[in-house]
Amino acid sequence: MNSAFHETFLENLDFEEAVSKLVESVRSRGFGVLGDISIDGVLKEKTGKQIRPIRVIEVCKPPFALAAIEKDRDLAQVMPCRITLFAEGSGTRISLYRPTVAMRLVGSNVEELASMVEKELVLAMEGLGESSRGLTR
């Protein structure tokens, strides 16, 4: 796919429940959660303005990360992988910035590795329940 993002929409799933399910799903595939950033929380704190919830979950699978860094230490600049959740209407949109796109942008020769990471994260996202699968933008 040429899209920079893979997206899944979970209809009628509470935002916090979607966050919990995503974290559980990526962990079950051997990924660790390195960061959990509440964008709406930071913006509320810094500007006083409330927006609909947005969370960024930063994930990493150590064997993949080590393999990438051993090939090119500069790849640490585009790690870890980021999955963003957006509260939208009665559901939650989950968006992954494709690792294959990130690796192409930095010109590194780790396409096969990036493809494996991407496949695992897409499976983790799409295993969360009834969704519109394979949305891209």
C-alpha angles and dihedrals in degrees: 000000000000096000119111092218138049112205137190125187118208109203117214095001118134112242096237091047089052090052091050093047092048093050090048091048096051091045090052087059093053099263121134124216108237097173142014112191122186102208092183090049093052092047092048090050095046101037106018090234119127118216132175112283119282122175129184115205114195113205137183136180104209098216090052092045092050092049091051095047092047088057095044125359091201089070087080085080092069096041143134108044114248126218116185126202122202125191104228126172110305095344148034129264114211118198130189121196098223113247089213089061093047092051092049090052093055092043096234124154099233101102095134092050093046089050092053092050091047093049092052094048093047089052090049091051096045094046092068099091142278107354147145096265128213099013111167137188 
